[in-house]
Amino acid sequence: MASDSAKLKGWEFPLAAVLAWLVPGAGHFYLGLRKRALLLFIAIELTFFIGLYVGTLRIVDPAQSMFWFVAQVLAGLNTIIAHLWSTSSYAEATTPLVRDWSYHMAVLYTGIAGLLNLLAVFDTVIRAGRANVGQAPLPAD
Amino acid sequence: MPICLASFLGQPLPVADYWLWLAFPICLTISVVYKTTKAERFRDIFPAAAVLFGSMIVGLALVTIALWLLTRL
């Protein structure tokens, strides 16, 4: 695991960014910022799962709205799992998809969760890059 | 386990009557995530997020009142 103040090797930038995308907060965890990582994980996952609770697993579907699906995918691994589930024959048979208030609020919540995770990915890369360009690292947690 | 999850996340909530209240949790999580990325020290995050959350709610309330008044004119 890298430290926030340590200089990162070239390959660690994409690794930190991919980790941050896959699991919200994982990029910060990789940089040694564990409290921030936990806070980001809770806040982003809470937003995503409130969306799923309001609108069901079926809302993660590019056939319904490609624009919002792109935003949802930014939330990482849980979007991919929810998408695989929502397009399964079992889900299509058992879970209704009704485009009402629930649907729109749920898509908004999950899409915003993805956009918040994009912010976390950018922050991971910026924090990782500070040491490499000679700037003082931000204080550790 | 997947079946339990599917039954938990399998029926949409009827939010038509109270969808406006859903603005509170999303404003809260947006302010926490934003300030987590911006604050230099960890202990600054929660006070700054509380101020941002309050500002967002007051701003949304003012816009709501303005639009409501506009529709009444």
Backbone of each chain as ProteinMPNN parsed JSONL, in Angstrom:
{"seq_chain_A": "MASDSAKLKGWEFPLAAVLAWLVPGAGHFYLGLRKRALLLFIAIELTFFIGLYVGTLRIVDPAQSMFWFVAQVLAGLNTIIAHLWSTSSYAEATTPLVRDWSYHMAVLYTGIAGLLNLLAVFDTVIRAGRANVGQAPLPAD", "coords_chain_A": {"N_chain_A": [[0.829, -1.193, 0.0], [0.508, 2.201, -0.833], [1.805, 5.284, 0.527], [0.446, 8.508, 1.336], [2.323, 10.515, 1.317], [4.411, 9.397, 0.03], [6.375, 8.908, -2.939], [4.844, 7.942, -5.898], [5.094, 5.13, -8.078], [5.074, 4.983, -11.689], [3.121, 3.136, -12.664], [1.422, 2.982, -10.558], [-0.388, 5.05, -10.52], [-2.537, 4.624, -12.488], [-3.415, 2.26, -11.253], [-4.298, 3.125, -8.702], [-6.365, 4.785, -9.555], [-8.091, 2.983, -10.87], [-8.74, 1.276, -8.762], [-10.076, 3.135, -7.15], [-12.272, 3.64, -8.756], [-13.489, 1.078, -8.954], [-14.227, 0.287, -6.298], [-15.776, 2.485, -4.223], [-13.808, 4.81, -2.465], [-11.629, 3.128, -2.268], [-9.343, 3.946, -3.591], [-8.395, 6.065, -2.016], [-7.886, 4.593, 0.274], [-5.796, 3.028, -0.629], [-3.896, 4.973, -0.831], [-3.374, 5.372, 1.788], [-5.116, 6.877, 3.264], [-7.213, 6.209, 5.348], [-9.475, 6.897, 6.933], [-10.795, 8.827, 5.394], [-11.304, 7.226, 3.216], [-13.131, 5.376, 4.264], [-15.26, 7.073, 4.868], [-15.94, 8.046, 2.311], [-16.671, 5.641, 1.1], [-18.933, 4.85, 2.622], [-20.699, 7.043, 2.197], [-21.043, 7.154, -0.644], [-21.854, 4.544, -1.328], [-24.156, 4.391, 0.21], [-25.779, 6.306, -1.033], [-26.067, 5.066, -3.538], [-27.36, 2.633, -2.844], [-29.7, 3.518, -1.617], [-30.958, 4.485, -3.868], [-31.336, 2.053, -5.313], [-33.042, 0.791, -3.506], [-35.275, 2.432, -3.54], [-36.076, 2.268, -6.217], [-35.818, -0.368, -7.244], [-33.741, -3.143, -8.433], [-33.866, -3.19, -11.163], [-33.463, -0.763, -12.379], [-30.919, -0.239, -13.263], [-30.037, -0.152, -16.215], [-29.072, 0.057, -19.494], [-30.831, 0.124, -21.62], [-33.001, 1.529, -20.794], [-32.18, 4.168, -20.137], [-29.529, 5.527, -21.566], [-27.805, 7.67, -21.014], [-28.027, 8.069, -18.198], [-27.18, 5.576, -17.435], [-24.472, 5.593, -18.063], [-23.57, 7.395, -16.139], [-24.24, 5.887, -13.862], [-22.506, 3.702, -14.13], [-20.107, 4.759, -13.384], [-20.071, 4.41, -10.683], [-18.899, 2.019, -10.176], [-18.053, -1.364, -9.269], [-20.404, -2.345, -8.049], [-22.429, -1.39, -9.679], [-22.052, -2.851, -11.996], [-22.644, -5.423, -11.097], [-25.317, -5.052, -10.327], [-26.379, -4.431, -12.821], [-25.972, -6.804, -14.269], [-27.657, -8.447, -12.798], [-30.104, -7.129, -13.19], [-30.642, -7.507, -15.873], [-31.05, -10.161, -16.033], [-32.943, -13.136, -16.689], [-34.463, -14.0, -14.564], [-34.837, -11.701, -12.98], [-36.228, -10.104, -14.793], [-38.557, -11.538, -14.943], [-39.599, -11.463, -12.367], [-39.431, -8.925, -11.236], [-41.045, -5.936, -11.514], [-40.837, -3.194, -13.873], [-41.519, 0.014, -13.622], [-42.032, 3.134, -14.982], [-42.194, 5.507, -13.054], [-42.496, 7.981, -10.396], [-40.82, 6.749, -8.521], [-38.98, 5.379, -10.128], [-37.68, 7.511, -11.459], [-36.553, 8.983, -9.313], [-34.896, 7.025, -8.267], [-33.098, 6.519, -10.373], [-31.882, 8.988, -10.491], [-30.616, 9.067, -7.954], [-28.801, 6.837, -8.115], [-27.308, 7.577, -10.336], [-26.156, 9.982, -9.466], [-24.618, 8.946, -7.417], [-22.668, 7.639, -8.916], [-21.458, 9.863, -10.176], [-20.44, 11.174, -7.942], [-18.555, 9.308, -7.198], [-16.819, 9.581, -9.34], [-15.755, 12.064, -8.746], [-14.353, 11.327, -6.451], [-12.475, 9.621, -7.611], [-10.971, 11.422, -9.188], [-9.95, 12.968, -7.101], [-8.339, 11.11, -5.819], [-6.346, 10.693, -7.77], [-5.263, 13.252, -7.978], [-4.298, 13.671, -5.363], [-2.427, 11.614, -5.281], [-0.682, 12.506, -7.186], [0.501, 14.816, -6.186], [2.842, 14.476, -4.624], [4.579, 13.584, -6.544], [5.056, 15.724, -8.243], [6.498, 17.395, -6.758], [5.124, 18.925, -4.92], [3.974, 19.736, -1.612], [2.636, 17.06, 0.28], [-0.859, 16.541, 1.038], [-2.177, 16.817, 4.395], [-2.094, 13.833, 6.359], [-4.765, 11.593, 7.434]], "CA_chain_A": [[0.0, 0.0, 0.0], [1.278, 3.439, -0.911], [1.498, 6.322, 1.507], [0.107, 9.76, 0.656], [3.509, 11.35, 1.182], [5.422, 8.688, -0.746], [6.315, 9.087, -4.381], [4.265, 6.756, -6.517], [5.661, 4.706, -9.356], [4.181, 5.309, -12.808], [2.003, 2.206, -12.806], [0.521, 3.06, -9.408], [-1.461, 6.024, -10.787], [-3.727, 3.937, -13.008], [-3.9, 1.28, -10.272], [-5.081, 3.864, -7.702], [-7.595, 5.28, -10.198], [-8.988, 1.841, -11.116], [-9.256, 0.862, -7.444], [-11.045, 4.147, -6.715], [-13.491, 3.458, -9.54], [-14.138, -0.206, -8.668], [-14.84, 0.337, -4.962], [-15.652, 3.855, -3.718], [-12.922, 4.961, -1.302], [-10.471, 2.217, -2.309], [-8.175, 4.716, -4.016], [-7.891, 6.756, -0.831], [-7.359, 3.54, 1.143], [-4.496, 2.663, -1.211], [-2.963, 6.065, -0.517], [-3.173, 5.414, 3.228], [-6.096, 7.782, 3.891], [-8.245, 5.207, 5.663], [-10.717, 7.503, 7.425], [-11.473, 9.403, 4.225], [-11.766, 6.103, 2.397], [-14.343, 4.832, 4.889], [-16.316, 8.081, 4.714], [-16.361, 8.035, 0.898], [-17.351, 4.373, 0.842], [-20.271, 4.873, 3.229], [-21.567, 8.056, 1.571], [-21.36, 6.819, -2.043], [-22.65, 3.303, -1.362], [-25.475, 4.705, 0.769], [-26.53, 6.969, -2.111], [-26.385, 4.072, -4.57], [-28.324, 1.636, -2.387], [-31.008, 4.179, -1.45], [-31.521, 4.465, -5.221], [-31.831, 0.704, -5.624], [-34.166, 0.486, -2.604], [-36.438, 3.204, -3.989], [-36.535, 1.951, -7.569], [-35.506, -1.776, -7.551], [-32.503, -3.442, -9.16], [-34.078, -3.112, -12.62], [-33.196, 0.583, -12.929], [-29.574, -0.162, -13.847], [-30.283, -0.775, -17.514], [-28.841, 1.051, -20.556], [-31.97, 0.175, -22.545], [-33.957, 2.524, -20.292], [-31.597, 5.503, -20.286], [-28.081, 5.36, -21.757], [-27.104, 8.763, -20.333], [-27.941, 7.789, -16.77], [-26.412, 4.344, -17.239], [-23.055, 5.983, -18.061], [-23.318, 7.952, -14.801], [-24.306, 4.79, -12.89], [-21.321, 2.846, -14.269], [-19.001, 5.397, -12.66], [-20.105, 3.964, -9.283], [-17.999, 0.884, -10.046], [-18.371, -2.79, -9.333], [-21.792, -2.652, -7.674], [-23.28, -1.115, -10.839], [-21.929, -3.974, -12.931], [-23.403, -6.537, -10.51], [-26.744, -4.722, -10.427], [-26.768, -4.518, -14.235], [-26.069, -8.231, -14.635], [-28.865, -8.961, -12.169], [-31.324, -6.514, -13.738], [-30.911, -8.019, -17.212], [-31.243, -11.615, -15.985], [-34.324, -13.548, -16.976], [-35.174, -14.08, -13.284], [-35.256, -10.353, -12.581], [-37.258, -9.634, -15.723], [-39.805, -12.258, -14.671], [-40.135, -11.252, -11.018], [-39.378, -7.528, -10.788], [-41.637, -5.036, -12.513], [-40.165, -1.909, -14.102], [-42.539, 1.027, -13.887], [-41.351, 4.442, -15.065], [-42.958, 6.498, -12.288], [-41.645, 8.792, -9.535], [-39.794, 5.89, -7.918], [-37.954, 5.124, -11.138], [-36.884, 8.717, -11.726], [-35.751, 9.291, -8.13], [-33.87, 5.988, -8.133], [-32.071, 6.746, -11.396], [-31.161, 10.186, -10.049], [-29.744, 8.681, -6.828], [-27.697, 5.97, -8.537], [-26.461, 8.365, -11.233], [-25.36, 10.915, -8.657], [-23.599, 8.127, -6.728], [-21.585, 7.456, -9.884], [-20.747, 11.128, -10.369], [-19.669, 11.41, -6.711], [-17.377, 8.427, -7.241], [-15.883, 10.195, -10.287], [-15.064, 13.097, -7.966], [-13.403, 10.624, -5.579], [-11.379, 9.123, -8.472], [-10.125, 12.584, -9.493], [-9.244, 13.367, -5.881], [-7.28, 10.102, -5.619], [-5.246, 10.931, -8.715], [-4.632, 14.532, -7.616], [-3.503, 13.457, -4.139], [-1.295, 10.754, -5.632], [0.254, 13.252, -8.031], [1.139, 15.952, -5.507], [4.21, 14.136, -4.213], [5.423, 13.362, -7.716], [5.439, 16.982, -8.902], [7.267, 18.194, -5.815], [4.289, 19.694, -3.988], [3.825, 19.125, -0.292], [1.426, 16.231, 0.353], [-1.897, 16.992, 1.954], [-2.024, 16.134, 5.683], [-2.72, 12.51, 6.488], [-5.926, 11.568, 8.337]], "C_chain_A": [[0.871, 1.253, 0.0], [0.916, 4.357, 0.24], [1.276, 7.632, 0.759], [1.347, 10.609, 0.399], [4.576, 10.685, 0.316], [5.249, 8.983, -2.233], [5.788, 7.804, -5.007], [5.017, 6.422, -7.795], [4.618, 4.967, -10.448], [2.951, 4.427, -12.894], [1.01, 2.305, -11.654], [-0.597, 4.087, -9.603], [-2.697, 5.355, -11.366], [-4.294, 2.913, -12.03], [-4.782, 1.969, -9.22], [-6.41, 4.332, -8.296], [-8.592, 4.14, -10.423], [-9.584, 1.329, -9.81], [-10.342, 1.827, -6.966], [-12.352, 4.024, -7.473], [-14.237, 2.18, -9.118], [-14.892, -0.19, -7.344], [-14.679, 1.766, -4.444], [-14.798, 3.916, -2.453], [-11.672, 4.108, -1.366], [-9.207, 2.947, -2.749], [-7.558, 5.454, -2.846], [-7.279, 5.754, 0.153], [-5.962, 3.135, 0.67], [-3.443, 3.714, -0.895], [-2.706, 6.197, 0.987], [-4.136, 6.322, 3.969], [-7.336, 6.977, 4.274], [-9.548, 5.817, 6.137], [-11.503, 8.118, 6.278], [-12.054, 8.305, 3.347], [-13.08, 5.547, 2.946], [-15.527, 5.786, 4.707], [-16.855, 8.1, 3.283], [-17.149, 6.768, 0.585], [-18.785, 4.406, 1.37], [-21.19, 5.836, 2.468], [-21.987, 7.646, 0.158], [-22.207, 5.557, -2.117], [-24.058, 3.541, -0.807], [-26.358, 5.36, -0.307], [-26.983, 5.946, -3.151], [-27.481, 3.111, -4.09], [-29.672, 2.25, -2.004], [-31.712, 4.197, -2.809], [-32.103, 3.112, -5.587], [-33.053, 0.364, -4.766], [-35.439, 1.206, -3.056], [-36.985, 2.65, -5.315], [-36.344, 0.533, -8.051], [-34.207, -1.914, -8.356], [-32.645, -3.226, -10.663], [-33.691, -1.763, -13.216], [-31.824, 0.711, -13.574], [-29.608, -0.877, -15.203], [-30.084, 0.263, -18.617], [-30.006, 1.154, -21.546], [-33.001, 1.215, -22.093], [-33.431, 3.947, -20.49], [-30.076, 5.366, -20.362], [-27.298, 6.429, -21.006], [-26.924, 8.455, -18.843], [-27.157, 6.515, -16.492], [-24.911, 4.65, -17.201], [-22.685, 6.558, -16.687], [-23.315, 6.844, -13.745], [-23.038, 3.934, -12.924], [-20.124, 3.437, -13.518], [-18.97, 4.977, -11.189], [-19.351, 2.655, -9.083], [-18.641, -0.486, -10.068], [-19.838, -3.081, -9.012], [-22.778, -2.353, -8.81], [-23.259, -2.298, -11.807], [-22.73, -5.168, -12.408], [-24.902, -6.285, -10.645], [-27.227, -4.829, -11.872], [-26.919, -5.974, -14.675], [-27.343, -8.841, -14.048], [-30.117, -8.429, -12.873], [-31.657, -7.037, -15.131], [-31.08, -9.54, -17.225], [-32.72, -11.948, -16.213], [-35.141, -13.634, -15.689], [-35.694, -12.711, -12.864], [-36.361, -9.831, -13.495], [-38.605, -10.288, -15.444], [-40.435, -11.85, -13.34], [-40.23, -9.789, -10.605], [-39.979, -6.61, -11.85], [-40.805, -3.762, -12.676], [-41.221, -0.901, -14.525], [-41.867, 2.388, -13.889], [-42.22, 5.497, -14.386], [-41.985, 7.331, -11.44], [-40.511, 7.965, -8.932], [-38.641, 5.678, -8.889], [-37.051, 6.341, -11.31], [-36.005, 9.1, -10.53], [-34.602, 8.292, -7.98], [-32.739, 6.183, -9.133], [-31.225, 7.964, -11.021], [-30.163, 9.821, -8.94], [-28.546, 7.859, -7.306], [-26.749, 6.71, -9.481], [-25.59, 9.337, -10.464], [-24.297, 10.157, -7.859], [-22.397, 7.906, -7.646], [-20.775, 8.728, -10.073], [-19.922, 11.493, -9.132], [-18.421, 10.528, -6.693], [-16.35, 8.951, -8.238], [-15.073, 11.291, -9.591], [-13.999, 12.453, -7.063], [-12.213, 10.084, -6.384], [-10.429, 10.273, -8.8], [-9.304, 12.984, -8.276], [-8.1, 12.4, -5.581], [-6.077, 10.418, -6.493], [-4.51, 12.225, -8.36], [-3.765, 14.36, -6.376], [-2.266, 12.613, -4.433], [-0.239, 11.542, -6.401], [0.998, 14.354, -7.319], [2.598, 15.665, -5.147], [5.134, 14.047, -5.43], [5.828, 14.648, -8.433], [6.122, 17.934, -7.918], [6.46, 19.041, -4.866], [4.218, 18.964, -2.655], [2.556, 18.271, -0.273], [0.41, 16.824, 1.304], [-1.751, 16.229, 3.271], [-2.723, 14.773, 5.702], [-3.877, 12.582, 7.477], [-5.474, 11.347, 9.774]], "O_chain_A": [[1.848, 1.345, 0.744], [-0.145, 4.223, 0.85], [1.84, 7.847, -0.314], [1.425, 11.328, -0.597], [5.54, 11.335, -0.088], [4.151, 9.263, -2.715], [6.242, 6.709, -4.674], [5.509, 7.304, -8.498], [3.434, 5.148, -10.162], [1.854, 4.915, -13.167], [-0.103, 1.786, -11.741], [-1.631, 4.014, -8.939], [-3.789, 5.49, -10.813], [-5.507, 2.712, -11.975], [-5.861, 1.48, -8.883], [-7.447, 4.287, -7.634], [-9.791, 4.305, -10.196], [-10.766, 0.993, -9.743], [-11.38, 1.412, -6.451], [-13.422, 4.27, -6.916], [-15.456, 2.194, -8.945], [-16.051, -0.6, -7.274], [-13.551, 2.217, -4.244], [-15.028, 3.175, -1.497], [-10.737, 4.333, -0.598], [-8.11, 2.593, -2.316], [-6.337, 5.471, -2.694], [-6.267, 6.045, 0.789], [-5.06, 2.926, 1.481], [-2.265, 3.404, -0.714], [-1.911, 7.036, 1.41], [-3.993, 6.521, 5.175], [-8.371, 7.053, 3.612], [-10.622, 5.323, 5.792], [-12.72, 7.957, 6.191], [-13.152, 8.437, 2.806], [-14.018, 5.281, 2.195], [-16.648, 5.359, 4.429], [-18.065, 8.162, 3.065], [-18.165, 6.813, -0.108], [-19.727, 4.042, 0.667], [-22.322, 5.487, 2.136], [-23.158, 7.776, -0.2], [-23.17, 5.499, -2.881], [-25.03, 2.964, -1.295], [-27.528, 5.01, -0.464], [-28.134, 5.958, -3.589], [-28.416, 2.81, -4.833], [-30.692, 1.562, -2.062], [-32.916, 3.953, -2.893], [-33.217, 3.021, -6.104], [-33.99, -0.277, -5.243], [-36.539, 0.659, -2.966], [-38.198, 2.573, -5.511], [-36.686, 0.244, -9.198], [-33.664, -0.941, -8.879], [-31.641, -3.093, -11.364], [-33.601, -1.633, -14.436], [-31.577, 1.644, -14.339], [-29.252, -2.051, -15.312], [-30.828, 1.242, -18.684], [-30.147, 2.166, -22.233], [-33.777, 1.721, -22.903], [-34.159, 4.823, -20.956], [-29.416, 5.121, -19.352], [-26.25, 6.142, -20.428], [-25.825, 8.563, -18.299], [-26.537, 6.383, -15.437], [-24.168, 4.057, -16.418], [-21.624, 6.251, -16.142], [-22.485, 6.857, -12.836], [-22.552, 3.493, -11.883], [-19.239, 2.706, -13.073], [-17.956, 5.165, -10.517], [-19.175, 2.217, -7.947], [-19.62, -0.737, -10.771], [-20.448, -3.957, -9.625], [-23.834, -2.979, -8.899], [-24.286, -2.695, -12.357], [-23.412, -5.846, -13.176], [-25.662, -7.176, -11.025], [-28.351, -5.266, -12.123], [-27.875, -6.328, -15.366], [-28.022, -9.638, -14.696], [-31.066, -9.174, -13.121], [-32.819, -7.018, -15.536], [-31.235, -10.142, -18.287], [-33.609, -11.136, -15.957], [-36.346, -13.382, -15.692], [-36.843, -12.575, -12.444], [-37.311, -9.197, -13.035], [-39.658, -9.691, -15.671], [-41.657, -11.885, -13.193], [-41.018, -9.442, -9.725], [-39.462, -6.526, -12.965], [-40.151, -3.311, -11.735], [-41.746, -0.955, -15.637], [-41.209, 2.762, -12.918], [-42.895, 6.282, -15.052], [-40.79, 7.379, -11.733], [-39.375, 8.431, -8.846], [-37.473, 5.785, -8.517], [-35.825, 6.226, -11.308], [-34.852, 9.494, -10.706], [-33.485, 8.66, -7.615], [-31.566, 6.032, -8.792], [-30.009, 7.969, -11.21], [-29.001, 10.224, -8.991], [-27.407, 8.152, -6.943], [-25.537, 6.502, -9.438], [-24.411, 9.499, -10.778], [-23.198, 10.67, -7.649], [-21.25, 7.977, -7.206], [-19.545, 8.682, -10.124], [-18.833, 12.054, -9.254], [-17.361, 10.95, -6.231], [-15.147, 8.794, -8.027], [-13.87, 11.429, -9.814], [-12.89, 12.97, -6.93], [-11.081, 10.088, -5.901], [-9.212, 10.116, -8.701], [-8.12, 13.301, -8.389], [-7.026, 12.814, -5.145], [-4.937, 10.414, -6.028], [-3.283, 12.287, -8.433], [-2.633, 14.842, -6.333], [-1.189, 12.869, -3.895], [0.956, 11.274, -6.279], [2.041, 14.795, -7.803], [3.475, 16.507, -5.343], [6.314, 14.39, -5.355], [6.828, 14.669, -9.151], [6.301, 19.118, -8.203], [7.027, 19.801, -4.081], [4.379, 17.746, -2.581], [1.512, 18.708, -0.757], [0.762, 17.519, 2.257], [-1.252, 15.104, 3.271], [-3.801, 14.601, 5.133], [-3.965, 13.522, 8.266], [-6.305, 11.295, 10.681]]}, "seq_chain_B": "MPICLASFLGQPLPVADYWLWLAFPICLTISVVYKTTKAERFRDIFPAAAVLFGSMIVGLALVTIALWLLTRL", "coords_chain_B": {"N_chain_B": [[-29.16, -16.025, -0.653], [-28.845, -14.152, -2.92], [-31.537, -14.22, -3.69], [-32.844, -13.236, -1.433], [-31.834, -10.627, -1.458], [-32.906, -9.785, -3.838], [-35.619, -9.816, -3.217], [-35.668, -7.857, -1.29], [-34.854, -5.646, -2.769], [-36.673, -5.63, -4.759], [-39.201, -4.51, -5.122], [-40.587, -1.45, -6.09], [-40.523, 1.594, -4.122], [-43.39, 3.396, -3.04], [-43.132, 6.5, -3.759], [-44.397, 8.775, -4.56], [-45.847, 10.619, -3.038], [-44.103, 11.689, -1.199], [-41.676, 12.357, -2.371], [-40.179, 14.682, -2.362], [-38.902, 14.815, 0.093], [-36.782, 13.18, -0.27], [-34.746, 14.744, -1.09], [-33.191, 15.469, 1.061], [-31.422, 13.291, 2.071], [-29.794, 13.001, -0.217], [-28.614, 15.485, -0.564], [-27.145, 15.551, 1.759], [-25.278, 13.423, 1.42], [-23.95, 14.32, -0.868], [-22.765, 16.677, 0.087], [-21.067, 15.648, 2.074], [-19.308, 13.951, 0.593], [-18.186, 15.803, -1.207], [-16.87, 17.611, 0.533], [-15.145, 15.83, 1.745], [-13.329, 15.368, -0.256], [-12.283, 17.901, -0.556], [-11.467, 19.09, 1.907], [-8.584, 19.85, 3.807], [-7.704, 18.85, 6.268], [-8.766, 16.03, 8.177], [-10.489, 16.44, 10.342], [-11.794, 18.752, 9.663], [-13.774, 18.136, 7.937], [-16.468, 17.424, 8.713], [-17.707, 19.753, 10.009], [-17.55, 21.548, 7.802], [-19.021, 20.155, 5.887], [-21.517, 20.159, 7.099], [-22.185, 22.885, 7.022], [-22.269, 23.261, 4.238], [-24.341, 21.488, 3.598], [-26.511, 22.703, 4.921], [-26.567, 25.125, 3.476], [-27.244, 24.192, 0.932], [-29.809, 23.137, 1.363], [-31.235, 25.408, 2.226], [-30.904, 27.008, -0.053], [-32.232, 25.419, -1.99], [-34.794, 25.52, -0.899], [-35.389, 28.248, -1.139], [-35.361, 28.566, -3.934], [-37.483, 26.866, -4.538], [-39.624, 28.233, -3.293], [-39.553, 30.622, -4.769], [-40.146, 29.691, -7.365], [-42.662, 28.635, -6.9], [-44.074, 30.944, -6.209], [-43.858, 32.248, -8.644], [-45.46, 30.669, -10.283], [-47.881, 31.348, -9.233], [-48.415, 33.92, -9.952]], "CA_chain_B": [[-28.706, -14.647, -0.476], [-29.293, -13.296, -4.03], [-32.997, -14.155, -3.71], [-33.197, -12.297, -0.347], [-31.511, -9.283, -1.946], [-33.875, -9.458, -4.889], [-36.915, -9.495, -2.619], [-35.489, -6.574, -0.606], [-34.72, -4.591, -3.782], [-37.509, -6.07, -5.882], [-40.452, -3.757, -5.278], [-40.331, -0.008, -5.952], [-41.231, 2.28, -3.043], [-44.346, 4.398, -3.535], [-42.603, 7.775, -3.258], [-45.064, 9.89, -5.246], [-46.353, 11.617, -2.091], [-43.054, 12.264, -0.354], [-40.405, 12.343, -3.093], [-39.42, 15.891, -2.052], [-38.059, 14.548, 1.271], [-35.572, 12.468, -0.692], [-33.677, 15.733, -1.324], [-32.334, 15.594, 2.244], [-30.265, 12.377, 2.089], [-28.84, 13.183, -1.331], [-27.831, 16.698, -0.258], [-26.204, 15.186, 2.821], [-24.156, 12.624, 0.895], [-23.174, 15.166, -1.79], [-21.922, 17.599, 0.857], [-20.007, 14.878, 2.752], [-18.302, 13.507, -0.39], [-17.473, 16.974, -1.729], [-15.951, 18.138, 1.542], [-14.099, 14.822, 1.974], [-12.277, 15.553, -1.268], [-11.75, 19.265, -0.525], [-10.892, 19.496, 3.192], [-7.181, 19.436, 3.961], [-7.582, 18.015, 7.468], [-9.954, 15.185, 8.322], [-11.431, 16.981, 11.331], [-12.535, 19.88, 9.076], [-14.771, 17.648, 6.972], [-17.862, 17.406, 9.181], [-18.273, 21.106, 10.086], [-17.701, 22.126, 6.455], [-20.13, 19.451, 5.221], [-22.773, 20.629, 7.717], [-22.463, 24.219, 6.468], [-22.664, 23.082, 2.83], [-25.665, 20.853, 3.596], [-27.485, 23.751, 5.267], [-26.656, 26.068, 2.357], [-27.974, 23.547, -0.17], [-31.231, 23.018, 1.713], [-31.803, 26.764, 2.198], [-30.947, 27.402, -1.468], [-33.317, 24.687, -2.66], [-36.071, 26.034, -0.376], [-35.614, 29.572, -1.739], [-35.727, 28.35, -5.344], [-38.833, 26.289, -4.535], [-40.579, 29.303, -2.977], [-39.575, 31.55, -5.905], [-40.872, 29.069, -8.485], [-44.064, 28.518, -6.494], [-44.652, 32.288, -6.357], [-43.926, 32.535, -10.091], [-46.626, 29.99, -10.855], [-49.104, 31.944, -8.678], [-48.634, 35.266, -10.508]], "C_chain_B": [[-29.135, -13.753, -1.649], [-30.813, -13.145, -4.064], [-33.491, -13.191, -2.628], [-32.986, -10.862, -0.807], [-32.533, -8.85, -2.986], [-35.234, -9.114, -4.3], [-36.853, -8.156, -1.878], [-35.477, -5.415, -1.61], [-35.637, -4.852, -4.975], [-38.798, -5.32, -6.091], [-40.168, -2.268, -5.124], [-41.116, 0.598, -4.794], [-42.226, 3.278, -3.639], [-43.988, 5.796, -3.025], [-43.327, 8.993, -3.847], [-45.495, 10.991, -4.284], [-45.258, 12.293, -1.268], [-41.695, 12.304, -1.042], [-39.531, 13.554, -2.751], [-38.481, 15.677, -0.859], [-36.786, 13.807, 0.902], [-34.443, 13.438, -1.052], [-32.706, 15.777, -0.15], [-31.164, 14.599, 2.234], [-29.282, 12.619, 0.959], [-28.005, 14.443, -1.135], [-26.777, 16.386, 0.797], [-25.005, 14.423, 2.255], [-23.307, 13.446, -0.086], [-22.239, 16.074, -0.982], [-20.79, 16.844, 1.568], [-18.914, 14.47, 1.757], [-17.497, 14.707, -0.9], [-16.455, 17.487, -0.71], [-14.87, 17.125, 1.915], [-12.967, 14.991, 0.959], [-11.603, 16.919, -1.141], [-11.003, 19.605, 0.765], [-9.45, 18.992, 3.324], [-6.987, 18.53, 5.176], [-8.88, 17.252, 7.68], [-10.97, 15.8, 9.27], [-12.229, 18.17, 10.804], [-13.725, 19.416, 8.238], [-16.193, 17.845, 7.486], [-18.449, 18.803, 9.386], [-18.509, 21.727, 8.712], [-18.868, 21.468, 5.707], [-21.477, 19.901, 5.792], [-23.172, 21.997, 7.174], [-22.95, 24.099, 5.019], [-24.058, 22.475, 2.733], [-26.749, 21.889, 3.895], [-27.671, 24.724, 4.128], [-27.476, 25.48, 1.211], [-29.471, 23.486, 0.125], [-31.906, 24.392, 1.672], [-31.932, 27.244, 0.752], [-32.086, 26.729, -2.213], [-34.686, 25.21, -2.204], [-36.4, 27.384, -1.006], [-36.031, 29.439, -3.208], [-37.147, 27.798, -5.441], [-39.887, 27.371, -4.288], [-40.7, 30.269, -4.163], [-40.38, 30.971, -7.075], [-42.364, 28.934, -8.165], [-44.765, 29.87, -6.644], [-44.838, 32.648, -7.832], [-45.152, 31.884, -10.725], [-47.934, 30.585, -10.345], [-49.404, 33.308, -9.283], [-49.518, 35.216, -11.759]], "O_chain_B": [[-29.729, -12.699, -1.419], [-31.327, -12.085, -4.419], [-34.427, -12.424, -2.853], [-33.829, -9.993, -0.585], [-32.967, -7.698, -3.01], [-35.929, -8.233, -4.806], [-37.834, -7.413, -1.833], [-36.019, -4.343, -1.34], [-35.397, -4.348, -6.073], [-39.436, -5.47, -7.133], [-39.569, -1.858, -4.13], [-42.237, 0.176, -4.511], [-41.926, 3.931, -4.638], [-44.482, 6.225, -1.982], [-42.894, 10.127, -3.639], [-45.513, 12.165, -4.655], [-45.482, 13.363, -0.702], [-40.665, 12.288, -0.368], [-38.305, 13.483, -2.833], [-37.405, 16.271, -0.794], [-35.821, 13.802, 1.666], [-33.313, 13.012, -1.291], [-31.529, 16.087, -0.333], [-30.015, 15.019, 2.375], [-28.074, 12.464, 1.141], [-26.828, 14.474, -1.494], [-25.657, 16.894, 0.739], [-23.857, 14.736, 2.57], [-22.087, 13.29, -0.131], [-21.065, 16.223, -1.322], [-19.672, 17.352, 1.653], [-17.727, 14.625, 2.045], [-16.273, 14.635, -1.012], [-15.308, 17.766, -1.06], [-13.789, 17.516, 2.355], [-11.797, 14.781, 1.278], [-10.463, 17.081, -1.577], [-10.009, 20.331, 0.726], [-9.149, 17.846, 2.989], [-6.216, 17.571, 5.133], [-9.963, 17.763, 7.398], [-12.176, 15.7, 9.04], [-13.224, 18.565, 11.412], [-14.584, 20.221, 7.875], [-17.038, 18.38, 6.768], [-19.587, 19.039, 8.981], [-19.54, 22.357, 8.48], [-19.609, 22.137, 4.988], [-22.459, 20.013, 5.059], [-24.346, 22.245, 6.899], [-23.917, 24.75, 4.624], [-24.864, 22.885, 1.897], [-27.772, 21.947, 3.214], [-28.798, 25.119, 3.828], [-28.291, 26.168, 0.597], [-30.297, 23.749, -0.749], [-33.011, 24.529, 1.148], [-32.952, 27.821, 0.377], [-32.815, 27.37, -2.969], [-35.614, 25.329, -3.003], [-37.549, 27.642, -1.366], [-36.949, 30.122, -3.662], [-37.921, 28.202, -6.309], [-40.906, 27.427, -4.975], [-41.802, 30.684, -4.522], [-41.186, 31.667, -7.693], [-43.216, 29.096, -9.038], [-45.892, 29.947, -7.134], [-45.832, 33.263, -8.218], [-45.801, 32.47, -11.591], [-48.987, 30.362, -10.943], [-50.52, 33.809, -9.15], [-49.804, 36.254, -12.356]]}, "name": "protein", "num_of_chains": 2, "seq": "MASDSAKLKGWEFPLAAVLAWLVPGAGHFYLGLRKRALLLFIAIELTFFIGLYVGTLRIVDPAQSMFWFVAQVLAGLNTIIAHLWSTSSYAEATTPLVRDWSYHMAVLYTGIAGLLNLLAVFDTVIRAGRANVGQAPLPADMPICLASFLGQPLPVADYWLWLAFPICLTISVVYKTTKAERFRDIFPAAAVLFGSMIVGLALVTIALWLLTRL"}
